Amino acid sequence: MNRADPLSYLGARLAEWKSAGTYQRLRILEGPSAAESRFDGKDVINLASNNYLGLTTHPKLIEAAIAATRKYGAGSGAVRTISGTMELHMELERRIAQFKNVEACVVFQSGFTANAGTVSAVLTPEDHIVSDELNHASIIDGCRLSRAGIHVFPHKDHAAAERILEELRDAPGRRLLITDGVFSMDGDIGPLPELVAAAEKHGAIMMVDDAHASGVLGRNGRGTIDHFGVHGRVDIQVGTLSKAIGVLGGYVCGSRDLIEYLYQRARPFLFSTSHPPAVAAACIAAFDILEQEPERIERLWSNTRYFKQQLAAEGFDTGMSETPITPVMVGEAARAFRLSAELFREGVLATGIGFPTVAKDKARVRTIVTAAHTTEQLDRALESFRRAGRLLGLI
Ligand SMILES: *Cc1c(COP(=O)(O)O)cnc(C)c1O
């Protein structure tokens, strides 16, 4: 066989990214994800995980996963609708619904499939979606899959969102107003009270993706709906089990009918195998810990306040952040990747993020402190930021 490789253009693109300094090499984690971890043979302070509460290595989660594996096996054997609904899956859904104080909950394989599967299932091509420009990629994909009309409003501009709803007043079909609770790249919080009011005024479905707010904001980490006190006014609440919860998965909370409908029509639910028992059991243990160990969330926030204050005192631009996600704004992607590389040499893992994840001139190094970091670790990380920041002329 000596035909030309029809995929050779991919190699050409990779070479372009490498010469532009925007190619992302995977760092290999050798051991657990923790406050200090070993990547590529080097021990570093880990400011690049979503393990907000340090639950990935909590003994109760690990024990629950092992016990469930012994009792139920390594895999579930099928998709939920065929024979892959185990009692642990139902228990987890009841546990989350109770925690969120909603009628019902459905768990998906990931937050990504929860968003994409839900938006595409509840809307049709006759409908309209009004969506924040910085909403997560899984929401964008869900919108596209639904083939509904997509109307993007400027970031957090609730007045613009309301104007779009107003303009759509006489259009046929339903409207969905959708926002992230906490925005994953900037760490700012969506204007829920204003958006909820706009949705109510115009009869729109209100949906909030609380991936970065679950376990972080609200009482015991109940999310932005609890943070703002807008209970009962958000029709579709999405959360993830992959971030603060420390395991893997996503969920949708809402009315019993919404959840029953998703059981019947959400494509990732119907066509992709359910979680292994270990995952469901570890998640259940994590919700117990949210209620039993609130000091973890307090520690997360005191670490967050300290780290932000110190970065700002050094003269770094930390953008619009209001949560433990703290970007250090840099500008060009190549420079962000350079800062990230310098930090790694210094013993700190903080990811450079550039286009297409964020806008071309908004590249940054993103940091996320966790409840598991000690002040000594944060001070060492800050010292590294100071040296690397001076080297690159950022401060
Ligand atoms: C991470 C994230 C998701 C996806 O969650 P996974 O469980 O990792 O698939 C969805 N939405 C937002 C806003 C996120 O930050």
The ligand as an SDF file (V2000), in Angstrom:
LIG
                    3D

 15 15  0  0  0  0  0  0  0  0999 V2000
  -16.2210   21.1470   33.4960 C   0  0  0  0  0  0  0  0  0  0  0  0
  -17.5010   21.7120   33.0350 C   0  0  0  0  0  0  0  0  0  0  0  0
  -18.4590   20.9050   32.4460 C   0  0  0  0  0  0  0  0  0  0  0  0
  -18.1930   19.4620   32.1360 C   0  0  0  0  0  0  0  0  0  0  0  0
  -18.1610   18.6690   33.2790 O   0  0  0  0  0  0  0  0  0  0  0  0
  -17.4930   17.2210   33.2010 P   0  0  0  0  0  0  0  0  0  0  0  0
  -18.1290   16.4960   34.3230 O   0  0  0  0  0  0  0  0  0  0  0  0
  -16.0110   17.4150   33.3750 O   0  0  0  0  0  0  0  0  0  0  0  0
  -17.8190   16.6570   31.8720 O   0  0  0  0  0  0  0  0  0  0  0  0
  -19.6720   21.4720   32.0990 C   0  0  0  0  0  0  0  0  0  0  0  0
  -19.9200   22.7800   32.3200 N   0  0  0  0  0  0  0  0  0  0  0  0
  -18.9990   23.5960   32.8630 C   0  0  0  0  0  0  0  0  0  0  0  0
  -19.3370   25.0330   33.0970 C   0  0  0  0  0  0  0  0  0  0  0  0
  -17.7620   23.0870   33.2330 C   0  0  0  0  0  0  0  0  0  0  0  0
  -16.8520   23.9020   33.7680 O   0  0  0  0  0  0  0  0  0  0  0  0
  1  2  1  0
  2  3  1  0
  2 14  2  0
  3  4  1  0
  3 10  2  0
  4  5  1  0
  5  6  1  0
  6  7  2  0
  6  8  1  0
  6  9  1  0
 10 11  1  0
 11 12  2  0
 12 13  1  0
 12 14  1  0
 14 15  1  0
M  END
$$$$
